[in-house]
């Protein structure tokens, strides 16, 4: 390829672009030391905006499921006179 470390720029008609080979990068540099604390910080900042609608939706879903099961049961009093 002809490029060595330190020759990271390319000049085409006065426009300089810089690139780094993917083989010379560290893909997960700082993922544990910076990424995990940042994830917890972001979750902590958004939990009170996201959690209440999910909790409300779950409570409505649970109520509807129980109500549907209750309405599907037969009432034994309706069949007391059958023989």
N, C-alpha and C positions, 0 to 999 in steps of 0.2 A: 504494500500500500504506500510505502514511501514516507509515511508520517511517523515521526518519533515523538516521544514525550517532550513537551515544550513547544512543539509546532502545532498548536491547537487551532490556529486561525487560518482562514481562507479568504483571500481578497479577490472578489470578482467585480470589476467595474466600480471600484470605490466603495463597495458594500462589504464590510468585514463580518464574517460569521465565525463563531467559535463552536467547536464541538469536542466531545470527549468520547472516546471509544467505550462501548458498553462493557468491554472486557477490563477497562481500567477504572470502572466505577464500583462503589460498594453499594449494592442494591438495598440492603437493610441497615445501612449505617444509622445508628441512633434510634432504631425502631423500638427497642426495649427501654432505653434510658430516657428518651424524649417522647416516643409515641404513646406508650401506655399511660403515663401521667397526663398527657394532653387529652387522651380519650376519656379518662375519668373526669377531668375538668369540664370537657364539653358535655358529657352526660349529666353531670351535676348542674350545669347551667340550663339544660333543657328539660329535665325530668318533670318539673311541675307544669310544663306546657304540653307534654306528650302523654304522661301517665293518666291524668283525669279522664280524657275521652276514652282511652282504652279500658279503664276500670268501669266507666259508665256503660260502655258498649257490652262488656262482659256481663255486668249485672242485668242488663236488659235481655241479653241472649239467654242467660240462665233462667230468669223469670219466665220468658216465653217458652222455653223448653219444658219447664215444670208445669206450667199452665196447660200446655198442649197435652202432656201426659195425663193430667188430671181430667181434662175434658174427654179424653178417649176412653176412660173407665166407664163401665156400665153401672147404673144405679140399681141395686137389688130391689128397691121398693117398687120399681116399675114392673117387675116380673113376679110379684108376690102372688097374684091370682092365677098365674099360668099353671096348668097341670099337664 
